[in-house]
């Protein structure tokens, strides 16, 4: 969350500086619009990641997901719900023999670690790239190139660094 907030703030500063340099009216409107796009794309990426994880989750039926989860088992109760939970737990264990992780599927094992890292970074990187593309096409009105996509970032950090120096 902290990194996402820092990236959002730096992106807002980057958009504001670009709008001011291009002498567009109401730079704050550009910042507000880009912030809305940033948050929207970020929420979409989080939902996309959840959808991917759920799609490749273990082969335990949907029926098992609706009874309170696998960790909600109380062995003292023999009601129908508790029996179904025990059945679901057995099915889950059968599908995940040799897997010590609590959640199996796409995020289990060593490869799952890397996929988890990618899923953590996507909601930070993709919204930034969306804002960079909007900046390039709508504010700068330039053709697509990698150099133009990220132009102005170095100057922004230099200006931020100089703002902390005291005037003598």
C-alpha positions in Angstrom: 0.0 0.0 0.0 2.8 2.4 0.8 4.5 1.9 -2.5 1.3 2.3 -4.4 0.7 5.6 -2.6 4.2 6.9 -3.3 3.9 5.9 -7.0 0.5 7.7 -7.2 1.9 10.8 -5.6 5.0 10.8 -7.9 2.8 10.2 -10.9 0.6 13.2 -9.9 3.6 15.4 -9.6 4.8 14.1 -13.0 1.5 14.9 -14.6 1.3 18.3 -13.0 4.8 19.3 -14.1 4.1 18.1 -17.7 0.8 20.0 -17.8 2.5 23.2 -16.6 5.4 22.8 -19.1 3.0 22.3 -21.9 1.0 25.4 -20.7 -2.3 23.5 -20.6 -5.0 25.2 -18.6 -6.1 23.8 -15.3 -3.2 21.4 -14.5 -5.1 20.2 -11.5 -7.8 18.8 -13.7 -5.2 16.8 -15.5 -3.9 15.6 -12.1 -7.4 14.7 -10.9 -8.3 12.9 -14.1 -5.1 10.9 -14.1 -5.6 10.0 -10.5 -9.0 8.6 -11.2 -7.6 6.6 -14.1 -4.8 5.4 -11.9 -7.1 4.2 -9.2 -9.5 2.6 -11.6 -6.8 0.7 -13.4 -5.3 -0.3 -10.1 -8.6 -1.8 -8.9 -9.1 -3.5 -12.2 -5.6 -5.1 -11.9 -6.3 -6.3 -8.4 -9.6 -7.9 -9.5 -7.8 -9.4 -12.5 -5.2 -10.9 -10.2 -7.8 -12.3 -7.9 -9.7 -13.8 -10.9 -6.5 -15.5 -12.2 -5.7 -16.9 -8.7 -9.3 -18.2 -8.3 -9.3 -19.7 -11.8 -6.2 -21.8 -11.2 -7.1 -22.6 -7.6 -7.4 -26.3 -6.5 -10.1 -28.5 -7.8 -12.3 -28.4 -4.7 -15.8 -27.8 -5.7 -17.7 -24.5 -5.4 -19.9 -26.2 -2.9 -16.9 -26.3 -0.5 -16.3 -22.6 -0.8 -19.7 -21.7 0.4 -19.6 -23.6 3.7 -17.3 -21.2 5.6 -14.0 -22.3 4.2 -11.7 -25.1 5.0 -10.4 -23.6 8.2 -13.9 -23.3 9.8 -14.2 -27.0 10.8 -15.5 -27.8 14.3 -15.2 -31.6 14.9 -17.6 -31.5 17.9 -20.6 -30.6 15.7 -22.0 -33.3 13.4 -24.5 -31.0 11.6 -24.8 -31.3 7.8 -22.6 -28.2 7.4 -19.8 -29.6 9.5 -19.9 -32.9 7.7 -19.7 -31.1 4.4 -16.8 -29.1 5.7 -15.0 -32.3 6.7 -15.7 -33.8 3.3 -14.3 -30.6 1.6 -11.2 -30.7 3.7 -10.6 -34.4 2.8 -11.1 -33.5 -0.9 -8.7 -30.5 -0.6 -6.0 -32.7 1.1 -6.4 -35.4 -1.6 -5.8 -32.8 -4.3 -2.8 -31.3 -2.6 -0.7 -34.3 -1.3 2.9 -33.2 -0.9 2.0 -29.5 -1.0 2.7 -27.9 2.4 1.3 -24.5 1.4 -2.1 -23.6 2.8 -3.4 -22.5 -0.6 -2.6 -24.6 -3.6 -3.1 -23.8 -7.2 -1.1 -21.3 -9.2 0.7 -19.8 -6.2 2.1 -23.0 -4.7 5.7 -24.0 -4.9 8.7 -22.0 -6.1 7.0 -20.9 -9.3 4.1 -19.7 -7.3 6.4 -17.4 -5.3 7.5 -15.6 -8.5 3.9 -15.5 -9.7 2.9 -13.9 -6.4 5.6 -11.3 -6.8 4.3 -10.5 -10.3 0.8 -10.3 -9.0 2.0 -7.8 -6.3 3.8 -5.6 -8.8 1.1 -5.5 -11.6 -1.3 -3.3 -9.7 1.6 -0.8 -9.3 3.2 -0.9 -12.7 0.2 -1.2 -15.1 -1.6 2.0 -13.8 1.6 3.9 -14.0 2.0 2.7 -17.6 -1.6 3.7 -18.4 -1.0 7.2 -17.1 2.3 7.5 -19.0 0.5 6.5 -22.2 -2.3 9.0 -21.5 0.4 11.7 -20.8 2.1 10.9 -24.0 -0.9 10.9 -26.3 -3.2 13.6 -24.7 -0.8 16.0 -23.0 2.4 15.8 -25.1 0.6 14.7 -28.3 3.6 12.6 -29.4 4.1 9.4 -31.2 4.7 6.3 -29.1 8.3 5.6 -28.1 9.8 4.3 -24.9 12.0 7.4 -24.5 9.0 9.7 -24.9 6.9 7.5 -22.6 9.1 8.1 -19.6 10.4 11.5 -20.5 10.4 14.0 -17.7 10.8 11.6 -14.8 14.5 12.4 -14.3 13.8 16.1 -14.3 11.0 15.6 -11.8 13.3 13.9 -9.4 16.0 16.5 -9.9 13.4 19.3 -9.1 12.2 17.4 -6.0 15.8 17.0 -4.8 16.5 20.7 -5.4 13.3 21.7 -3.5 14.9 20.4 -0.3 17.9 22.6 -0.6 17.8 25.8 1.4 18.1 29.1 -0.3 21.2 31.0 0.8 
